[in-house]
Amino acid sequence: MNEYDVLVIGAGNAALCAALSARESGASVLVLERAPEAERGGNSTFTAGAMRVVYNGVEDVQKIVPDLTEDELANTDFGSYTEDRFFDDMGNVTEYRTDPDLAELLVRRSQPTMLWMREKGVRFQPIYGRQAFKVGGKFKFWGGLTFEAWGGGPGLVEALTKACERDGIEILYEARAVSLLADDDGVHGARVRHRGRTRDIRAKSVILAAGGFQANAEWRTRYLGPGWDLAKVRGTRFNTGDGIRMALDIGAMPYGNWSGCHAVGWERNAPEFGDLAVGDGFQKHSYPFGIMVNAHGQRFVDEGADFRNYTYAKYGREILKQPSQFAWQVFDAKVTNLLRDEYRIREVTKVQADTLEELAEKLDGVDPQGFLETVRTYNAAVQADIPFNPNVKDGRCTNGIKPVKSNWANTLDKPPFVAFQITCGITFTFGGLRINSDAQVIDTESVPIPGLYAAGELVGGLFYFNYPGGTGLMAGAVFGHIAGASAATAVRQQVSA
């Protein structure tokens, strides 16, 4: 078949939600996945599956995770994450540049979209291992991020793919869209290279959901700036900006923070692109409980500025700015029990010592004396009279040093000491295409392009400078759902015209 109602380009979370939404509205749907089936799912497969969603209390929690046991409910303080808090977080981390219309859709449709995904067969669970600490015998969630897909990113993609199969949605693998079929009346399909052969696939509507340009070293350097060609790519090697390029070629408006991206602390010796055998395990996100030092042995960020959910996506950029693009995260025995599971995988660059002097000699690439002086002045600056509490911004800070550490400041004085070497890992880029509230792609004249919709990482305008953890998958699902419904509606209108 060479003609469909809706053609979806991409096969990750946003794309598959779009496909399911369009099919639900009665459209015939084809999904194009550039990757082979073994690497399907784009960046979604490489995530831990966390999704930021509004919930007002335990009743909403039970809607999202209905199979929680009585013991789990009794031993967990889920708190709440209201619409107001979500709006505040989107405003604060983006310095109030987030597109208000897109942000409102994201926030207000987050819970209905997750419940719709549940209906499609996606299961969710509380993130006990990474987002809750046990205090007084009870788990307490922090940072506004409470739920993840069962089985993480791979589980999410598998569940959505199975839902597509049940709904009769065809997925073509090793099928790279190279250009859009467009004329003065809009978009009518795409030119596709499928397993070495090129053909045109016609469609009444096209949904672009092929990710950002983070796997394109040339584009990273062009738009993010010098040095970004040296960053590791956390996820798929296939997100090279194809969807964005194809839309720009026919007059779409570029939008958002093109010089910005989501980038984190990442294992120094990780491969160039993501490794599905390790998944998200290369990330190193427990830095709020220790210090980070560069090649001079100096601290360069406020490790405790906020919960890691609100700082990790921008600190990768700070690591990339350091000499030789690396840093070491250093912890002592008082906090090693708080380190996330990713610190315990086999594929880590780790050193350990019983004295700081011995540790200093083991920190590859670091000036030992500079490191020891940093630790000495840091330890002296810790306000130890303020109680330490990992569940809240505890105000346990440093005094008289720069950069300050605003929360969770503990002296480094209890052996054994451990350190982990990291570099910058880029997750996705923030610049992309402009869409309206129906997920239609807007052209440079500020007019919707007939037949063209977009969702996921290639949508610009949501994130600037930084990112609240778990918002990417949620945004992909929300706007994927909107794009699919809008595309199917447009098809019905064409048929009835």
PyMOL commands that set and color helices and strands:
alter all, ss='L'
color gray80, all
select helices_A, chain A and resi 13-24+37-39+42-46+58-64+70-74+83-93+100-108+110-119+128-131+152-166+217-224+228-230+242-249+279-282+287-289+308-310+312-320+323-325+336-338+341-344+356-362+368-381+456-458+471-496
alter helices_A, ss='H'
color red, helices_A
select strands_A, chain A and resi 3-9+29-33+50-51+76-77+124-126+132-135+138-141+147-149+170-173+175-183+186-194+197-208+232-233+254-255+261-267+291-293+327-331+350-353+417-429+432-433+440-442+448-454
alter strands_A, ss='S'
color yellow, strands_A
deselect
rebuild
show_as cartoon
